[in-house]
């Protein structure tokens, strides 16, 4: 609920005085410059366009927001749009209760109503000012005929939102703004942790950094952050991790441009230690973009490892190169489908392979709330089939005695231990490798039949990640 309200009154008039304090006649005033729109209307209109791109066109939030990167109010647009997407599945049903024919409302207008409802319910803005801005935003969107609808619906929402949301909140999925299928899958897999996971999905994620410990140390870097007036604390169980009290622009981070530090969730930082690449080894990062784990492997093992970083998308492969350049690291970056080994593999086996597989991203919803609107239940079997195919291709490139690390940012067993079970059945030369028990890996991590799971909302405070280590024997070859 809003905790503060903006004043409806105008600014107090000021007087002009000479230096002795004697009033003097003020200069003639020019007519006040009037803006054509209510304050906040352009940001609401832009946010509505972005939300509609996600809801109606299925585009990612990042793609939808990219069109507004040069806007003067881009920070407000981003905050409003992502907040609305986060709570869309709670707000939209409440608004539907106020519409005679919800299906007859165009996507852009419906998105405008929802972004305005988000500002009314979840921001500190004056509800009345938000309604006024939304009416002008409708005009900016070319929906002049919808101004009356916006005014009437939103004024009713202001007056009745407590009762409206109470009706919506009788069911867990809309109360937590999740699609029913995700709630059902999480409740089935994690019955005790389900409430905490859903709550964490709606929280704002921390900004955690990964230090290059070959070039700096954590104590020294915390001092540098303090000198830059950035509050931070170490993550005790992740040696290279520092979490900021409040997110900041990366341009403010000491040493970011020089590659001393990267932004990476503490849970993701477990990959390189589990992979355990050592000097002299040949390493494959099979689904490498944007390159954070590739760089971490190089930071931990040093330059005396040969790393091949593969990604199927040329644009994302370019991100790997950009990140490695900033971090002063080098690897062979290849654009290829890792399942088509003939397209890129020279036949020399790898001692270590990391498969950070494409997945539902159900463990990182707090960072990407559009997952709630874009992902479908029917996506999961297709993703699991793709994950298994990638793993089987990786197994064929792994040397006997080598280690394969499988990771996802999913909390769904169908993409995690169930995929590993199918892999072990199909590839008898693979076996589960020893890895730390869940509680030793990270606070609150859970041991599974194969591997370990970190959950959003658990003690570690990380995103949701799954890890499983495998080794290749000579059996079955």
Buried (B, 14 or more C-beta within 10 A) or exposed (E): EBEEEBEEEEEEEEEEEEEEEEEEEEEEEEEEEEEEBBEBBBBBBBBBBBBBBBBEEEBBBEBBBEBBEEBEBBEBBBBBBBBBBBBBBBBBBBBBBBBEEEEEBEBBBBBBBBBBBBBBBBBEBBBBBBBBBBBBBBBBBEBEEBBEBBBEBBBBBBEEBEEBBEEBBEEBBBBBBBBEBBBBBBBEBBEEBBBBBBEBBBEEBBBBBBBBBBBBEBEEBBEBBEEEEBEBEBBEBBBBBBBBEEEBEEEEBBBBEEBBBBBBBBBBBBBBBBBBBBEEBBBBBBBBBBBBBBBBBBBBBBEEBBBBBBBBEEEBBBBBBEBBEBBBBEBEBBBBBBBEBEEBBEEEBBBBBBBBBBBBBBBBBBBBBBBBBBBEEEEBEEBBEBBBBBBBBBBEBBBEEBBBBBBBBBBBBBBBBBBBEBBBEEBEBBEBBEBBEBBEBBBBBBBBEBBBBBBBBBEBBBBBBBBBBBBBEEEEE
